[in-house]
Every structure is written in C-alpha cells, then in structure tokens.
C-alpha cells in the first residue's frame, strides 16, 4: 500500500519505518528541511533502540523515503497518517494548531479517495474538526480515522510490531477495513484490533495514559506514607501487586513520571473534562502528586546537606525521563538539577544517551562526563534519577573511592537496603528506611 506519514518526529518516524518494513511504500514528510536532509543521510534525530537500523534497511529496499514536499507525498498515497505534535498550552489544553494546519494542507493535496489517519494524540472531537477542515479544501472523497499510538519510548519498535491492541475509531466500515488490513501483519499473535467510534478512540488514548500515570502517583503517595512510618514500600508494593486485580506494572515508586506523554496527556484530559463541566479531582491530584514527588526528593537532599548548597558538589546519574531514550522532556532530572543549582551546588552529570539534549538545556551550568564514575570524583553525594540498567550493579567500592563521602540519594530505588548496609553506604531512597554507616 502507498502511505504518507506527515510529521517525522518520534511517532511519525516509528510508524513510517515499521509500516515500510511490512512491505508498504512509505513517504515520510516533515517541514523541517534540515531534519529531512539528515534523515535522507540515514541519521535518526533521536535515540530509539533499533530504529536507525530499521530505517536504513527499508531505505535500501526503497520502501521508505523522506521529503519536505507534502503535496507530493499526499497526492500519491492511499492512506495518509497525521503524526505531528500536540504540545500542552499554558492551561494544560492541547495545542492543535499543527494538526489543523497539516489537515488543511492534506485537503489541498488530495488527488483521489484517501483514508486520513490521526496518529497524533488529540482531544475528543478533533476528528470531527479535522473532517470539516479537510472537506473545505477538497472535493475528493476521504475518511478520517482515529488510530492512537501506544508506544513506549525505549521499546517503540516492539510496541508497534507486536502491539497489545490496535485501536481503530471510525464510522466508515470500508476505511476501518483498510486500516485493519495495514495492521494484520502485526497482530498474528492474536492480539485484538478494536473497532470503535472515532470519539471513543480519541478518549481511549488519554484515558490509558492517565490511568498509568495514576498508578505511578498512587504508589508514590503510598511510599510517602511508608517513609513517615518507617515501613519499606517494597514490601507493601509486593503485597498490593500480588492481587490479580491490581498487578505490579507501573507500580514502582520514584521521583515521578516525565516525558512527552503522561504529563501532557493527564493535563489535557483534565482540560477536556473541565470544558464539559466535569469535575476532575483525581486527574488534578495525579498531576500535583507527580510535581510534589520531585520536590520531596529535593527536600530529601537538602534535609541531609542543608538548604544552602554553596561549596557542595553533587553527581547526578540519569538525565532522560526514562531508560533507553535520550528524551529529557518533562524529565524529573531537569527540575531536580535546576533546584540544586539554585541552592548553590556544583553539579556533575552523566547519562548514557541524553547528554547532548542536556547540554542544550543547561549549557555550561553543569559539568558533563561520558564516564559515570568520573562524574563521582570529589562529589559530596550521588543522586540517581534515571533507572538505566548500567546503574543497577555498579562497583560500589569504586563509587566510595571517588566520592568525598559514601552518600547516595536514590530516586529510583535501584539498590537493596541490605546491599547498601553491607557496603557501609549512607543511603536514602523512596519510601524505604534510610541506611547509615555503622
């Protein structure tokens, strides 16, 4: 099938590469000329395991190509995906200007019967709005389908190639059949293709992310209670998660969620609720709890080291909002490091993938180290903020040798408290009793 994907960001590029890999001929479009030039050269603009190699393979096979000419891409396509950004406005609502703009351009470029698929995360009713915009620009027959993405950064290829479910929202059975056909190669493991109304599909995406975010904020609140009573949250988490109705997924305490989805989508769903005069106390609480979790971690550090951190050197392991990505959007590390700098600390940072993005964010306000242990040299404490695998089993003796004192603040509960005690570390984590050297 001939496909055009408008928007070559995270979702668009993964979608284009995976659809090309199943035999389709895909044109990926982006208005950023520099990005298109780099994509044509085989460069991937962000880190996602396996994506660069998948792009290269399908470019060699001539199933995937890139252009900044939207008209050329759309006019030859049977299916057009919209995968442009919907960032949050100051009030939390989704900014749909890019989606609406590209919809109008698509309408002008249509040359025949086309299925237009909304892959971007959009509020309920957006499909109706885009249908009107496109209809005002063309006389050709088209259908607008909602097909929300459920991609986890760091595991996006597996999520697309082996999805838990595929959601298709449309009242046009023929258009729904075409999109279902596109996804057939990816659901041979008997995972469902769910057909529903377009509005239901739009709401499903927000509801799913809001629920996952709620689980994270809930266990963080339980961890706070555990910390006040000297209870180990890991024991409580196992006790709760063993209930089949609850489970253990997305049930780990830490410094909170970040990234381009959960923070934005929770607030956007709350904004949608308020627009319909629906109370959204739970969603508001989920968001405020997540913000507070970062503040709590900062307080953990300053309670031990003092509010005035002048003359204090801190090492930070982890800048990305989660492992296996270089994405620092809404990352807890950004907030925490900014607070440490404001308190007067000198900060040395390391991350396996996110260093370049951190340089854009912090400039020369922090020191950057490609080696994790070099960042520890002469630091007064280590702050762990992202749970990269390479941080899970470190050389504790070397850590102690590099640090001025064996002091660790672990925002992801990577280490067992008994391990910390065995290595004579002073160790603070989330919702667990602190460990102090004998």
NUMAR-803255 format. One record per residue (C-alpha): residue number from 1; residue in three letters; x, y, z. Coordinates in steps of 0.05 Angstrom, whole numbers. Layout:
N
(node NUM,ALA,(X,Y,Z))
...
% end
This chain:
438
(node 1,UNK,(0,0,0))
(node 2,UNK,(23,71,-14))
(node 3,UNK,(27,110,51))
(node 4,UNK,(46,181,70))
(node 5,UNK,(64,199,142))
(node 6,UNK,(62,273,157))
(node 7,UNK,(108,291,215))
(node 8,UNK,(175,256,224))
(node 9,UNK,(181,262,299))
(node 10,UNK,(180,205,348))
(node 11,UNK,(113,175,330))
(node 12,UNK,(116,191,256))
(node 13,UNK,(184,162,244))
(node 14,UNK,(170,97,282))
(node 15,UNK,(104,90,244))
(node 16,UNK,(136,103,177))
(node 17,UNK,(194,54,188))
(node 18,UNK,(150,-2,215))
(node 19,UNK,(98,4,160))
(node 20,UNK,(153,4,108))
(node 21,UNK,(183,-58,140))
(node 22,UNK,(119,-97,128))
(node 23,UNK,(123,-84,53))
(node 24,UNK,(87,-18,44))
(node 25,UNK,(116,40,5))
(node 26,UNK,(121,98,54))
(node 27,UNK,(137,172,44))
(node 28,UNK,(153,208,109))
(node 29,UNK,(142,284,106))
(node 30,UNK,(169,338,151))
(node 31,UNK,(172,414,140))
(node 32,UNK,(240,417,174))
(node 33,UNK,(288,416,115))
(node 34,UNK,(349,403,159))
(node 35,UNK,(315,343,191))
(node 36,UNK,(296,315,123))
(node 37,UNK,(368,323,98))
(node 38,UNK,(394,285,159))
(node 39,UNK,(341,231,151))
(node 40,UNK,(360,221,78))
(node 41,UNK,(431,210,102))
(node 42,UNK,(408,156,149))
(node 43,UNK,(412,197,213))
(node 44,UNK,(359,187,266))
(node 45,UNK,(342,253,303))
(node 46,UNK,(332,218,370))
(node 47,UNK,(354,154,404))
(node 48,UNK,(307,94,400))
(node 49,UNK,(337,24,401))
(node 50,UNK,(336,-9,333))
(node 51,UNK,(302,48,295))
(node 52,UNK,(363,74,258))
(node 53,UNK,(378,4,232))
(node 54,UNK,(305,-8,212))
(node 55,UNK,(305,59,174))
(node 56,UNK,(369,41,137))
(node 57,UNK,(344,-27,117))
(node 58,UNK,(279,0,87))
(node 59,UNK,(313,59,54))
(node 60,UNK,(360,10,19))
(node 61,UNK,(298,-30,-3))
(node 62,UNK,(267,35,-30))
(node 63,UNK,(205,25,13))
(node 64,UNK,(219,86,56))
(node 65,UNK,(238,156,33))
(node 66,UNK,(236,226,61))
(node 67,UNK,(214,292,34))
(node 68,UNK,(193,362,55))
(node 69,UNK,(143,365,-2))
(node 70,UNK,(76,347,30))
(node 71,UNK,(38,354,-36))
(node 72,UNK,(80,300,-70))
(node 73,UNK,(74,253,-11))
(node 74,UNK,(-1,261,-1))
(node 75,UNK,(-23,262,-73))
(node 76,UNK,(5,192,-87))
(node 77,UNK,(-19,160,-23))
(node 78,UNK,(-79,115,-8))
(node 79,UNK,(-70,126,67))
(node 80,UNK,(-44,189,100))
(node 81,UNK,(-23,190,173))
(node 82,UNK,(-22,254,214))
(node 83,UNK,(33,248,266))
(node 84,UNK,(50,319,285))
(node 85,UNK,(58,346,355))
(node 86,UNK,(2,368,402))
(node 87,UNK,(40,404,457))
(node 88,UNK,(7,429,520))
(node 89,UNK,(-14,502,525))
(node 90,UNK,(-4,541,590))
(node 91,UNK,(-73,520,614))
(node 92,UNK,(-59,446,601))
(node 93,UNK,(-103,440,539))
(node 94,UNK,(-74,410,475))
(node 95,UNK,(-48,458,423))
(node 96,UNK,(-79,432,358))
(node 97,UNK,(-51,487,312))
(node 98,UNK,(-1,440,278))
(node 99,UNK,(-53,385,269))
(node 100,UNK,(-104,433,239))
(node 101,UNK,(-52,465,194))
(node 102,UNK,(-28,399,165))
(node 103,UNK,(-100,376,156))
(node 104,UNK,(-114,436,112))
(node 105,UNK,(-52,422,71))
(node 106,UNK,(-72,350,63))
(node 107,UNK,(-140,371,38))
(node 108,UNK,(-108,414,-16))
(node 109,UNK,(-63,357,-37))
(node 110,UNK,(-114,301,-43))
(node 111,UNK,(-118,271,-113))
(node 112,UNK,(-168,215,-102))
(node 113,UNK,(-203,172,-49))
(node 114,UNK,(-160,173,13))
(node 115,UNK,(-162,148,85))
(node 116,UNK,(-133,201,132))
(node 117,UNK,(-109,172,199))
(node 118,UNK,(-100,213,261))
(node 119,UNK,(-40,184,298))
(node 120,UNK,(-27,247,339))
(node 121,UNK,(-56,248,409))
(node 122,UNK,(-117,293,405))
(node 123,UNK,(-177,311,448))
(node 124,UNK,(-246,283,437))
(node 125,UNK,(-280,314,376))
(node 126,UNK,(-216,331,339))
(node 127,UNK,(-232,282,284))
(node 128,UNK,(-297,319,271))
(node 129,UNK,(-260,385,268))
(node 130,UNK,(-207,358,220))
(node 131,UNK,(-260,328,176))
(node 132,UNK,(-291,396,167))
(node 133,UNK,(-224,429,153))
(node 134,UNK,(-205,378,101))
(node 135,UNK,(-274,380,68))
(node 136,UNK,(-267,455,59))
(node 137,UNK,(-204,443,17))
(node 138,UNK,(-223,385,-29))
(node 139,UNK,(-278,353,-70))
(node 140,UNK,(-246,284,-66))
(node 141,UNK,(-277,230,-22))
(node 142,UNK,(-239,217,42))
(node 143,UNK,(-250,187,111))
(node 144,UNK,(-218,208,177))
(node 145,UNK,(-198,152,223))
(node 146,UNK,(-171,156,294))
(node 147,UNK,(-114,107,306))
(node 148,UNK,(-80,127,371))
(node 149,UNK,(-9,104,385))
(node 150,UNK,(12,66,448))
(node 151,UNK,(87,69,440))
(node 152,UNK,(134,68,499))
(node 153,UNK,(199,105,487))
(node 154,UNK,(256,55,491))
(node 155,UNK,(210,-1,467))
(node 156,UNK,(173,32,410))
(node 157,UNK,(191,-17,355))
(node 158,UNK,(168,-77,395))
(node 159,UNK,(104,-39,414))
(node 160,UNK,(88,-25,341))
(node 161,UNK,(110,-92,312))
(node 162,UNK,(77,-132,369))
(node 163,UNK,(22,-88,397))
(node 164,UNK,(-22,-105,457))
(node 165,UNK,(-80,-79,416))
(node 166,UNK,(-95,-36,355))
(node 167,UNK,(-150,16,363))
(node 168,UNK,(-187,39,301))
(node 169,UNK,(-240,93,310))
(node 170,UNK,(-287,106,251))
(node 171,UNK,(-359,101,228))
(node 172,UNK,(-336,84,157))
(node 173,UNK,(-330,8,153))
(node 174,UNK,(-290,10,88))
(node 175,UNK,(-239,58,117))
(node 176,UNK,(-235,16,180))
(node 177,UNK,(-223,-47,138))
(node 178,UNK,(-165,-13,101))
(node 179,UNK,(-130,6,166))
(node 180,UNK,(-143,-62,196))
(node 181,UNK,(-110,-93,134))
(node 182,UNK,(-49,-49,147))
(node 183,UNK,(-42,-77,217))
(node 184,UNK,(-55,-150,202))
(node 185,UNK,(19,-167,197))
(node 186,UNK,(29,-142,268))
(node 187,UNK,(-27,-179,303))
(node 188,UNK,(-12,-251,283))
(node 189,UNK,(-3,-265,358))
(node 190,UNK,(-79,-259,364))
(node 191,UNK,(-77,-191,397))
(node 192,UNK,(-142,-153,384))
(node 193,UNK,(-159,-100,332))
(node 194,UNK,(-212,-59,369))
(node 195,UNK,(-262,-23,325))
(node 196,UNK,(-300,34,358))
(node 197,UNK,(-326,104,346))
(node 198,UNK,(-276,159,329))
(node 199,UNK,(-291,197,393))
(node 200,UNK,(-282,134,435))
(node 201,UNK,(-214,121,403))
(node 202,UNK,(-192,192,417))
(node 203,UNK,(-212,186,490))
(node 204,UNK,(-181,116,497))
(node 205,UNK,(-111,144,487))
(node 206,UNK,(-118,197,541))
(node 207,UNK,(-153,150,589))
(node 208,UNK,(-99,97,582))
(node 209,UNK,(-42,146,596))
(node 210,UNK,(-80,179,653))
(node 211,UNK,(-93,112,687))
(node 212,UNK,(-19,91,682))
(node 213,UNK,(2,159,709))
(node 214,UNK,(-49,149,766))
(node 215,UNK,(-16,84,786))
(node 216,UNK,(52,118,790))
(node 217,UNK,(26,176,831))
(node 218,UNK,(-13,128,876))
(node 219,UNK,(47,85,894))
(node 220,UNK,(89,148,905))
(node 221,UNK,(38,172,955))
(node 222,UNK,(39,104,990))
(node 223,UNK,(115,109,990))
(node 224,UNK,(110,177,1025))
(node 225,UNK,(66,146,1079))
(node 226,UNK,(114,87,1086))
(node 227,UNK,(172,135,1095))
(node 228,UNK,(137,170,1152))
(node 229,UNK,(123,105,1189))
(node 230,UNK,(190,70,1176))
(node 231,UNK,(157,18,1131))
(node 232,UNK,(192,-10,1069))
(node 233,UNK,(149,7,1009))
(node 234,UNK,(176,-53,971))
(node 235,UNK,(141,-99,1019))
(node 236,UNK,(76,-61,1013))
(node 237,UNK,(82,-58,937))
(node 238,UNK,(91,-133,932))
(node 239,UNK,(32,-144,977))
(node 240,UNK,(-13,-100,935))
(node 241,UNK,(14,-121,867))
(node 242,UNK,(3,-195,881))
(node 243,UNK,(-72,-182,876))
(node 244,UNK,(-90,-203,805))
(node 245,UNK,(-139,-145,801))
(node 246,UNK,(-82,-96,811))
(node 247,UNK,(-17,-126,786))
(node 248,UNK,(53,-98,790))
(node 249,UNK,(60,-59,725))
(node 250,UNK,(73,15,731))
(node 251,UNK,(75,6,806))
(node 252,UNK,(145,27,825))
(node 253,UNK,(158,88,870))
(node 254,UNK,(208,140,847))
(node 255,UNK,(216,213,831))
(node 256,UNK,(155,213,786))
(node 257,UNK,(138,207,712))
(node 258,UNK,(161,252,656))
(node 259,UNK,(167,251,581))
(node 260,UNK,(124,277,525))
(node 261,UNK,(61,237,541))
(node 262,UNK,(40,227,613))
(node 263,UNK,(48,299,638))
(node 264,UNK,(16,329,576))
(node 265,UNK,(-40,278,569))
(node 266,UNK,(-62,279,642))
(node 267,UNK,(-69,355,639))
(node 268,UNK,(-102,353,570))
(node 269,UNK,(-154,303,594))
(node 270,UNK,(-167,346,656))
(node 271,UNK,(-176,406,610))
(node 272,UNK,(-224,367,566))
(node 273,UNK,(-264,348,628))
(node 274,UNK,(-268,419,653))
(node 275,UNK,(-291,442,584))
(node 276,UNK,(-351,396,592))
(node 277,UNK,(-362,419,664))
(node 278,UNK,(-339,352,692))
(node 279,UNK,(-302,351,758))
(node 280,UNK,(-233,321,752))
(node 281,UNK,(-206,317,823))
(node 282,UNK,(-169,252,810))
(node 283,UNK,(-132,277,748))
(node 284,UNK,(-113,342,783))
(node 285,UNK,(-88,302,843))
(node 286,UNK,(-47,256,798))
(node 287,UNK,(-12,315,767))
(node 288,UNK,(1,353,832))
(node 289,UNK,(26,289,866))
(node 290,UNK,(76,279,810))
(node 291,UNK,(102,350,816))
(node 292,UNK,(107,342,892))
(node 293,UNK,(148,278,884))
(node 294,UNK,(205,318,853))
(node 295,UNK,(200,369,909))
(node 296,UNK,(203,313,960))
(node 297,UNK,(267,287,930))
(node 298,UNK,(299,356,932))
(node 299,UNK,(278,361,1005))
(node 300,UNK,(310,294,1020))
(node 301,UNK,(376,321,994))
(node 302,UNK,(372,389,1029))
(node 303,UNK,(349,358,1095))
(node 304,UNK,(414,320,1096))
(node 305,UNK,(462,371,1064))
(node 306,UNK,(428,436,1083))
(node 307,UNK,(386,486,1045))
(node 308,UNK,(448,526,1025))
(node 309,UNK,(489,482,979))
(node 310,UNK,(545,531,964))
(node 311,UNK,(610,492,964))
(node 312,UNK,(574,426,955))
(node 313,UNK,(588,384,894))
(node 314,UNK,(535,335,871))
(node 315,UNK,(540,279,820))
(node 316,UNK,(477,260,780))
(node 317,UNK,(467,194,745))
(node 318,UNK,(409,197,696))
(node 319,UNK,(380,255,656))
(node 320,UNK,(330,223,609))
(node 321,UNK,(259,216,635))
(node 322,UNK,(266,140,629))
(node 323,UNK,(318,89,606))
(node 324,UNK,(331,73,533))
(node 325,UNK,(316,142,508))
(node 326,UNK,(351,209,501))
(node 327,UNK,(286,247,515))
(node 328,UNK,(291,298,572))
(node 329,UNK,(222,330,561))
(node 330,UNK,(189,339,629))
(node 331,UNK,(245,295,659))
(node 332,UNK,(248,297,735))
(node 333,UNK,(324,307,729))
(node 334,UNK,(313,375,698))
(node 335,UNK,(272,400,756))
(node 336,UNK,(317,369,809))
(node 337,UNK,(383,394,778))
(node 338,UNK,(354,464,770))
(node 339,UNK,(335,464,844))
(node 340,UNK,(405,441,863))
(node 341,UNK,(437,495,821))
(node 342,UNK,(391,548,851))
(node 343,UNK,(413,526,920))
(node 344,UNK,(486,539,900))
(node 345,UNK,(511,468,886))
(node 346,UNK,(561,449,833))
(node 347,UNK,(532,392,792))
(node 348,UNK,(567,338,751))
(node 349,UNK,(522,296,706))
(node 350,UNK,(524,231,667))
(node 351,UNK,(472,196,623))
(node 352,UNK,(484,141,572))
(node 353,UNK,(444,176,517))
(node 354,UNK,(416,244,538))
(node 355,UNK,(480,285,545))
(node 356,UNK,(471,325,481))
(node 357,UNK,(400,345,499))
(node 358,UNK,(423,363,569))
(node 359,UNK,(476,410,540))
(node 360,UNK,(420,447,504))
(node 361,UNK,(381,452,569))
(node 362,UNK,(437,470,618))
(node 363,UNK,(494,498,576))
(node 364,UNK,(556,508,619))
(node 365,UNK,(518,509,685))
(node 366,UNK,(536,436,698))
(node 367,UNK,(595,392,682))
(node 368,UNK,(586,333,634))
(node 369,UNK,(621,266,640))
(node 370,UNK,(618,209,590))
(node 371,UNK,(641,160,644))
(node 372,UNK,(594,151,703))
(node 373,UNK,(650,142,754))
(node 374,UNK,(687,204,730))
(node 375,UNK,(625,244,749))
(node 376,UNK,(632,219,820))
(node 377,UNK,(703,246,831))
(node 378,UNK,(705,291,893))
(node 379,UNK,(629,295,896))
(node 380,UNK,(596,301,964))
(node 381,UNK,(537,257,943))
(node 382,UNK,(508,218,885))
(node 383,UNK,(437,230,861))
(node 384,UNK,(407,174,819))
(node 385,UNK,(348,198,777))
(node 386,UNK,(340,151,718))
(node 387,UNK,(340,75,725))
(node 388,UNK,(388,56,669))
(node 389,UNK,(409,-17,671))
(node 390,UNK,(483,2,675))
(node 391,UNK,(470,36,742))
(node 392,UNK,(438,-26,774))
(node 393,UNK,(501,-66,791))
(node 394,UNK,(556,-15,800))
(node 395,UNK,(625,-22,830))
(node 396,UNK,(608,3,900))
(node 397,UNK,(680,3,923))
(node 398,UNK,(699,48,865))
(node 399,UNK,(639,93,879))
(node 400,UNK,(663,101,951))
(node 401,UNK,(734,115,929))
(node 402,UNK,(711,171,881))
(node 403,UNK,(660,204,928))
(node 404,UNK,(682,250,984))
(node 405,UNK,(634,211,1028))
(node 406,UNK,(593,147,1014))
(node 407,UNK,(527,185,1007))
(node 408,UNK,(474,165,956))
(node 409,UNK,(404,192,944))
(node 410,UNK,(368,141,901))
(node 411,UNK,(307,167,865))
(node 412,UNK,(292,100,832))
(node 413,UNK,(304,50,889))
(node 414,UNK,(357,13,848))
(node 415,UNK,(394,-18,907))
(node 416,UNK,(372,-63,962))
(node 417,UNK,(379,-30,1030))
(node 418,UNK,(416,-92,1056))
(node 419,UNK,(467,-83,999))
(node 420,UNK,(476,-10,1019))
(node 421,UNK,(488,-30,1091))
(node 422,UNK,(537,-84,1071))
(node 423,UNK,(579,-33,1033))
(node 424,UNK,(574,16,1090))
(node 425,UNK,(538,68,1048))
(node 426,UNK,(494,125,1073))
(node 427,UNK,(434,111,1030))
(node 428,UNK,(367,147,1021))
(node 429,UNK,(313,121,975))
(node 430,UNK,(238,129,963))
(node 431,UNK,(191,102,1016))
(node 432,UNK,(243,58,1050))
(node 433,UNK,(281,65,1115))
(node 434,UNK,(347,103,1106))
(node 435,UNK,(413,67,1115))
(node 436,UNK,(471,99,1154))
(node 437,UNK,(542,72,1162))
(node 438,UNK,(555,35,1227))
% end
